[in-house]
Amino acid sequence: MLMLSIVFVVLSIYKGAKVQNEDPSKDILQVDENLYDQIRAYSELHRLEPIDAVNDRVWKSIPGYNGLEVDVKASYEAMQASGFDTNKVIFRQIPPKIHLRDLEPQPIFRGNPHKPMAAFLINVAWGNDFIPKMLQSLNKHGVKATFFFDGSWLKKNPELAASIAAEGHELGNHAYSHPDLQKRTEAETLEELKKTNEVIEEILGVKPEWFAPPSGSFNQTTVEVARRLGMYTILWTVDTVDWKKPSTEEMVQRVVSKVENGSMILMHPTEPSSEGLETMITQIKDKGYRVGTVGELMSEERIY
């Protein structure tokens, strides 16, 4: 009889505990479902579709740009303890289906027009005296640029080129002897580009991905030869025309006024560019653009 009484009491306690625990569990489950619903609804409103790379009739090759979507699971885990909070939403990028590498060879004049970024293209075949000041301005503002080396210049100035590379700047090919490639044969073009690549790899240990034709002179053969060597042909969106020695103030104002999403800005180691580079960096950033290398601009990575 005593044993039966004990069993009854134990069962009563277990049953009571079970009943008491049922409602809280149900409430927690309901809260979780609501949180997931809130995150899903937010996700539907804030999804951005990726943009495929394309060969445009006017701008030729244009790189793609990642889309954006809410990572529902990661966002839920971040909010589980505190409830829905837009500051804790976690996004992930969605790559496009068509990439730059999928396109038929065409020159590139700009980055994706939806990417709030600009890049500096610095073609180097002369102008040694102005390079240190340009490096100083870039370093001061934490900006990396893409320097395109003429192969014959690099052969004569390995230490100066090494100082540019040591600063973390991107290095590109600018042919070997500053030729007019539009007038060169396929074999001659191949020799100019291949020889420069060999010099860059030998002296600096870098294999260039970007090629800038001297004076912007090129034809379809030029573009195809560069691609065969693993490089994309880079032109420009905005030209400083610094070789004409404009006044620094006039040059800066004209360049900055033309900069927009995806702009590539051409310059050389000249006095106007060395004097105006810092102001250009500051004013371009003030307009809301990030400033970086050609590689960063061509990247599909979305800038928040």
SVG drawing of the C-alpha trace seen along z (x, -y; Angstrom):
<svg xmlns="http://www.w3.org/2000/svg" viewBox="-2 -76 71 78">
<polyline fill="none" stroke="black" stroke-width="0.4" points="0.0,0.0 2.8,-2.4 4.6,-1.5 1.5,-2.3 1.1,-5.7 4.7,-6.6 4.3,-5.6 1.1,-7.7 2.9,-10.7 5.8,-10.4 3.5,-10.0 1.5,-13.1 4.7,-15.2 5.9,-14.0 2.5,-14.7 2.4,-18.2 5.9,-19.0 5.1,-17.8 2.0,-20.0 4.0,-23.0 6.7,-22.5 4.4,-22.1 3.2,-25.7 6.7,-27.4 8.0,-25.1 5.1,-25.9 5.6,-29.6 9.3,-29.4 8.5,-27.5 6.0,-30.2 8.5,-33.0 11.0,-31.1 8.5,-30.8 7.7,-34.5 11.3,-35.4 11.9,-33.3 8.9,-34.8 10.2,-38.3 13.6,-37.5 12.1,-35.9 9.9,-38.9 12.9,-41.2 14.9,-39.0 12.2,-39.2 12.3,-43.0 16.1,-43.4 17.2,-40.9 19.4,-42.3 19.8,-40.2 23.4,-39.6 24.4,-41.3 26.1,-39.3 29.2,-40.3 28.4,-41.5 30.0,-42.7 28.4,-46.1 28.1,-47.7 29.6,-51.0 31.6,-50.1 32.8,-46.6 33.5,-44.2 31.9,-45.1 32.5,-42.9 29.6,-41.4 28.5,-42.4 27.4,-40.2 23.8,-40.2 22.9,-40.3 20.5,-38.3 19.8,-37.8 21.3,-34.7 18.2,-33.7 19.8,-30.9 22.8,-33.0 20.6,-36.0 18.3,-33.9 21.1,-32.6 22.4,-36.2 18.9,-37.3 17.7,-34.3 18.5,-35.7 17.4,-39.3 14.6,-39.1 14.4,-40.7 16.9,-43.5 17.9,-44.9 21.3,-45.7 21.9,-42.0 20.8,-41.0 23.6,-39.0 23.8,-39.2 25.6,-37.0 26.6,-37.8 25.2,-36.0 27.6,-35.5 26.4,-36.2 26.0,-33.4 28.2,-35.0 31.7,-36.2 34.4,-38.3 36.3,-35.2 33.2,-33.8 33.1,-36.7 34.7,-36.9 37.8,-39.0 37.0,-42.8 38.8,-45.7 37.6,-47.0 37.0,-50.7 35.2,-50.7 34.1,-48.6 30.5,-47.7 28.3,-50.8 26.6,-49.7 29.8,-49.5 30.6,-52.7 34.3,-52.5 37.1,-54.0 40.6,-52.9 43.8,-54.7 45.8,-53.4 49.4,-54.7 51.3,-54.0 55.1,-54.1 57.6,-54.5 59.2,-57.7 58.8,-60.3 60.9,-58.7 61.2,-61.9 57.5,-62.1 56.9,-58.5 58.1,-58.9 55.6,-61.8 52.8,-59.7 53.6,-56.8 53.6,-59.0 50.1,-60.4 48.7,-56.9 50.2,-55.6 49.0,-58.5 45.4,-57.7 45.6,-53.9 45.0,-53.7 46.4,-51.0 46.7,-51.8 47.6,-49.7 51.0,-50.5 51.5,-49.4 55.2,-49.0 56.9,-49.5 59.3,-46.5 62.3,-48.5 61.8,-51.0 61.6,-48.2 64.8,-46.7 66.5,-50.1 64.8,-50.8 64.4,-47.6 64.8,-49.2 62.2,-51.9 59.8,-49.3 60.5,-47.1 59.6,-50.0 56.3,-50.3 55.6,-46.6 56.7,-46.7 54.0,-49.2 51.4,-46.6 50.3,-48.2 49.0,-46.1 51.4,-45.6 50.4,-45.4 51.9,-45.1 52.5,-48.2 54.3,-46.4 58.1,-46.6 59.1,-49.5 56.0,-51.7 54.9,-50.6 51.9,-51.6 50.3,-48.2 47.5,-49.0 50.2,-48.9 52.0,-45.8 51.6,-42.3 50.3,-39.5 53.9,-38.1 55.3,-41.5 52.5,-42.2 53.1,-38.8 56.8,-39.5 56.1,-42.9 53.7,-41.6 55.4,-38.3 58.8,-40.0 57.4,-42.4 55.7,-39.7 59.0,-37.8 60.8,-40.9 58.1,-41.6 58.1,-38.0 61.9,-37.8 62.4,-41.1 59.3,-41.3 57.9,-37.8 54.5,-38.8 52.5,-37.5 50.4,-40.4 46.6,-39.9 46.1,-43.4 47.5,-44.9 47.4,-48.6 48.2,-49.3 50.6,-52.3 48.8,-55.5 45.6,-53.5 46.5,-52.1 45.2,-48.6 43.1,-46.4 41.3,-43.2 44.5,-41.2 46.0,-43.1 43.1,-42.1 43.2,-38.5 47.0,-38.2 46.8,-39.7 44.0,-37.2 46.0,-34.3 48.7,-35.4 46.2,-35.4 45.6,-39.2 42.7,-41.5 43.1,-44.7 42.5,-47.8 41.7,-51.2 40.2,-54.1 37.0,-56.0 38.6,-59.3 41.9,-60.7 43.9,-63.2 45.8,-64.1 48.6,-65.0 51.2,-64.6 50.0,-67.9 51.0,-69.5 47.7,-71.2 47.4,-73.2 47.0,-70.9 43.8,-72.6 42.1,-72.5 43.1,-68.8 41.8,-67.8 38.4,-69.6 37.9,-68.1 38.8,-64.5 36.8,-64.5 33.7,-66.0 33.7,-63.0 34.2,-60.2 31.2,-57.9 30.6,-54.2 33.2,-52.0 35.5,-54.8 39.1,-54.0 41.4,-57.1 44.4,-57.2 47.6,-59.1 51.3,-59.0 54.2,-60.1 54.0,-63.7 54.1,-66.9 50.3,-67.7 49.4,-64.1 52.0,-64.0 50.8,-67.4 47.1,-66.7 46.8,-63.0 46.1,-63.6 43.3,-66.1 41.8,-63.7 41.8,-60.9 40.2,-63.0 37.5,-64.5 36.7,-61.2 36.2,-59.6 34.1,-62.6 31.8,-61.8 31.2,-58.4 33.5,-56.2 36.0,-53.7 39.4,-54.0 41.4,-50.9 43.2,-48.8 41.9,-47.6 41.7,-44.1 39.5,-45.3 37.3,-47.2 37.0,-44.2 36.1,-42.0 32.4,-41.0 32.5,-41.7 29.7,-43.9 30.6,-47.1 28.3,-47.8"/>
</svg>
